[in-house]
Amino acid sequence: MIVRQRSMRRRWYRLRIWRIAATAVHDAPMMGRILAVCGWLAWQVGRPFRAGPARRLGRRGVIGVAVLLAILAALPIAIPLFGAQPTDAAVQEILDGEVRDPGAWVRLRGRLFPLTETPTGQEGDFALLVDEADTLRAIVVRAATPFERTPPEDVEATAFTGRLLELGASVQEDLPIEATVAGTPPRVVPDRVLELDAVITEERAAWWPLSILPALLAAALFIGARIGYPIFRPSSVVDVLAAPLGPGERLPAAYGGQVGPNRRDLADPGAALLLVRRGPRGNLLTAQPLAEEGSLAPAPVTIGGSWTAGRIGDVYTISETVPALLVRSELVNATFLFARTTERDRVAALVAVER
C-alpha cells in the first residue's frame, strides 16, 4: 500500500486500516465480542458527556445512567413487596386456634358453595368454603353481594381473602354431594365466620420480566464503563515467520493514545507510519503521525533508543477484530492497530514484548 503523508485523507486511511479481510484475522473469542458490545454501548451512552458542560462528568455520567437503569430494574420487584398481604391459612389452622384473632386478615383456598339458609341467625348472603387441602374442613363465609349460583359440579377451587369474625355458625341444610366426601359433610368452624373482601387481594407476584431489559443494560453499562472501548485483549498468537521491520521500510498503522505530543482516542484513532531509521547505536523504531487535512505534519517520534515495553494482542470492536500492539516507552504510550497480524509482529520484533 502506498501512503502519501500530505494527500491521504484521514477517513480513507481509517477505513483502510480497520477494514480487514476475513482471511487475515481469526474469529473473535466470544468473551472479547461480548466485552466489545458492552464497551460500545457505554461509549455511545457517554457521547453526550464528552462535550459541552457535561464533559467534566466523563465516565461518571455513564455510571449514573447505569445506576438509574439498575433502580428501574429493581422497581418491578420491590414495589410488590410494599403491598399489604393477608395471612395464608388453612381451615384446620382456624379450628386448632392457630389463626383465630377477630379481625385477622386471611387468605383461604377452596371451593365455595352458596347456602340457602342463614347459618348464623343473621340476615345476609352466606356460603360454605370447603378447604382445598382438607375437604373435610370448611368455614362459613359472608359477602356483601349475593353469590353466583354455579352448578356444584362446575365449582373450582379459588383463593378468597377476608376478615375473621367472632360469630357462631351452624350449617343444618343438606349440602350437594360435591361439597362432601362420599356423602360425609365437612366439619365447619363453629365460632368463626369469614367476611369476604369486596375485591379479592391477589397473591404477591414480582413483575420480574419487566426487570430483564433494564438489568441487562445496567450490567452492560457498568462493564463497558469499566473496560472502555474498543477492547484490547492480549494474545499469544504470533506469526513466527515474520521478519523484523528493516531500515527504510515503513508500515501504515492507526494509533490510539499518546505519541509524543500527539494524543488520540482509541475509539477515533489517528493515522501514523511506523518506520525504522538508523541510529548511532543501531536501528530505531520511529512513529510518524500523519497530518490532518490542511495542517502541518507532526514531527516523528522515536519509540526505540531507550527503554521500551510492549504487548501483542487484538482490539475488539462491535463488528471486527484488529491486530494490535500496545507500546510503552519514554515518549510513547499508545496502542497501534495494523491491517494484518504479520505487520504487527514485524514491529513487535523490535520491541521488548511481554509473552
N, C-alpha and C positions, 0 to 999 in steps of 0.2 A: 504494500500500500504506500503510495506517495503522499506525504503530508506536507503541505506548504504552510508555513507559520503565519503569514500575513493574510493570505487569501481564503484560508479554510474557514467555513462558518462553524461556529461552536455547536449549533444544533445538529448539523450534518455529522459533525465529528462524534457527538454523543451517541447518535443513532448508530453510527458505525461501530463504536466500541461496545454498546450494550446489546446490539443485535447479533446473537451468536447462533451459529448453526447447531442443529440438534446433535450432529455427529461430533461436534467439538467439545461438548460438555456432558458430563454424566448426569443421570437423573438425580434430582434433588431429593435428599432424605426427607421422609415425612415430617420429622420434627423441625427441620430447618424451614420447610414450607409453612408449617403452622405458625412458627415464630415470626416469619416474614409477614404473614397475614395480620397477626396481632400488631406488629410494628407499623405496618402500613396504615391500619385503622387508626392507631394512636397518632400517627403523623398527620393524617387527614383531619382528625378532630382538632389537633393542635394548630392548624394553619391560622385560624383567627387570633391565636395567642402569640403569633410570631410577628405581628405587625401592629402598628399603632400603639395606643396607650396600654393595651393588654400584653405588650411584649415582655414586660417585667415579670409576668406570671410564669412564662416559659412552660416547663413540664408540669408545674403545679396546676395549671389550667386544665390539662388533660386528666390529671389525678382527681381534680374536683369534679369533672364530668363523670368519671368512673364512680366516685362516691355517690353522686346523685343517682346514677343508674343502680347501684347496689341498694340504696334506700328504696328506690322504686320497686326493685325485685323483692324486697322484704315486705312491702306493704300487703300484697295479697295473702301472705302467710300470717302476718302479725295482726292485721285488722280483725279477722275472726276470733282471735284469742281474747279480745276485749269484750266480746258479746257474752252476756249472761246466758248460762245454760242450766236446765233443770237436772236434777239428780237421776241418773239411770237406775231404775229399780225393777224388782220383780214383785208380784203379788205375795209370794211367800215371805219376802222380807217385811212386808207390811203386817202380815199375820204374826210373824215372830217378834215384832216390836222393834226391828232394826230401823225402820223408817215409819214413824208414827206421829211426829210432831204436827199439830194442826197448822195448816198454812204451808206445809212443806211443798216445795215445787218439785214434781217428779215427772219422769217420762216412763210410761209403761207401753209395752208392745204386746198386742194380742188381737183377737177378733171381737168385734162389737156386735151385740145382738140387742136391738131395741126391746124394751119391756112395755107391756100394755097396762100393767098395774103399777101404782106407786109402791116402791119397797120401803119408803121411809115414813109414810103417812102424810107427806107434804106434797103440795102441787108442784108439778114440773115435768120436764122431759127426762126420762131415765133410760139407761141401757145397762147391760151386763157385759163387762170386759173380761173375756176369758184369756188368761195368760198364755202367751205363745210357748214359753219354755215348759210350763207345767199346766196342762189343760184341765187338771182337777182343782185349780185355784182360780178364783175370779173376784172381781170387785165391782160394786155398783158405781156408775158414773152418771153425772148430771150435766146437761148442757143448756145454754140459754135459748137455743133454737131446736125445733123438732129434728129427730134423727131421720135419715133417709131409710126407707123401707126396702132394703135389699134382700132378695131371696137368700135364705140361710146357706144354701149350697154354694152361693157365689161370694160369700163373705171371705175376705182375705185379711191376713194379719197386717196391722198397721201400727205405727207409733203414735201415741197420744200423750199430750202434756197437760198438766193441770195442777190444782192445789188440793191437798187433802183436807177434808172437812171432818170434824168430830161429830159424826151423825150416825145413829143406828140404822141398820139396813137389814131387811129380811126378804128374800125372794120366795114367794109362795106359788107363783104361777108355773105352769108347765113350760119347760124350755124345749126348743127344737132339738132334734137328735144331734145336729151339728154342734150344739153347744155342750154336749155331754160326751162322756167316754163310754161307748157301748151302752148308753142309757143311764149311766151313773152321772148325776149332776155334779158340778164342781162345788167345792167349799167356798162360800162367799165370806169376805171380810165383814164381820158383824158390826163393827163400830167406826168404820171409816167409809167416806164417800169421796170419789174423785170429781171435783168441779173442773170440767174441761175448759181450756183456754179458748177464747173466741177464734184465735188463729194458732194453729199448731206450730210450735217452735221446732224448726228443723235442726237436725244434728249438726254440730260444728264441722265444717269442711273447709280445708285450705284450698284456695284457688291457685294451687301451685303451677298449673300450666301457664298462667299469666306471668310467672316469675322467670320462666326459662330464658326468654329472649333478653330481657334486661340483665339477667345474671351473667349470661354468656358475653354480652357486650362489655359489662363491667370488668369481668375477668380478662377479656382481651385487651381492654384499655390499660389495666394495671400492668399486665405483662409487657404490652407494647411500650408504655411509658418508661418501663424499667430497662428494656434492652435496646430501644431506639430503632431506627430504620434508615437504610437497609441493615440486614443482619450479617455480621461477619462470624463465620464459624471455622475454626482451624481444621485443617485436613492433612492427612499423611499420604495422599495420592500424589506422586510426582512423576514427571517424565524423565526417566533415568538416562535417556539418550540425548537430552537437551544439552547443548554446549553453551558455556558461559558467553555472555554478550562480549564481543571483541571491540577493540579500539576502532572508532569510526562508524560503528553500527549504531542504529537508533531504532527504538520501538515506540509506537504510539500507545498511549495509555490515558486513563482518566484517573483523577485523584480526588479524594475527599479528606480533609484535614488541613494541616499546615505544612507548606513547602516554602521555607524561608519566610518572607513577609506575606506570602500569599495564603489565603485561607478560603476553603470551600467546604460546603456541607456535602456529606457523602450521598445524601438524597438528591443533590443537584451538583454533581461532580464537575470539576474543571478539566480542561484538556491539557496534556503535557506530553513531552517527548523524553524518553529515557535514553541516554547515550553514555558512551564510555570515552573518557579523554585520558590522554597520557599525562602523568604527573611525575614529579621528581622522584617519587618512591614507588611508582607503579601506576597501574590504571585506576582511574577514579570514576565511580558511577555518579552521573550528574542528571538532575531533573531540570528540564526546561519548560516551565509553564508557558502555555501559549496565550497570546493576547486575545482579548475580546475584540470583536469587530469595531474598528475605528479607534483603538487605543494602542499604546506602545507596548512592545513585548517586554515582559518582566525579565530581570537578569536571571541567568542559570544559577541553580543552587546545587552545591556539591553534597552528595549523600555520603560518599566514602571519604577517606583521608583522616578520619578519627574513629571513634567507637561507633559501631552500628549494630542493630539488633532487628530481627525480623521474624515473621511467622507467616507461613503459607496457609492458604485456606480458600474459602469461597464466600462470596457475598450473595445472599439470597434476597431476591425481590419477590413481589407478589406473582410475577409471571416467569421468572427465569433465574438461572444460577450463573454467576460470573466468576472466573478465576481471579483471585486477589492476593496481594502481598502486603502485609502490614509491616511498615518500616519505621524504626525509631533511630534517630541519630541526633547529632548536635544541632542541626538546622532543620531537620525534617521529622514530622510526627504525623504520618498520613497513611491512608490505605490506597494502594494503586490497583486499578482494575485493568484487566487485559482481555483481549479478544480470544486468546487460546491459552490452554494450560502450558503448552511448550514455551510461549513467550514469557509467561510468568516465571517459569522455572529457569529460564536463561538469565533473568535478572536476579532471581533468588540465589543463584550460584555465586553472586558477587557480594552477598550479604550474609552475615552470621545468623543463620536461620535456626530457630528452635524446632526440634523434631518431636 
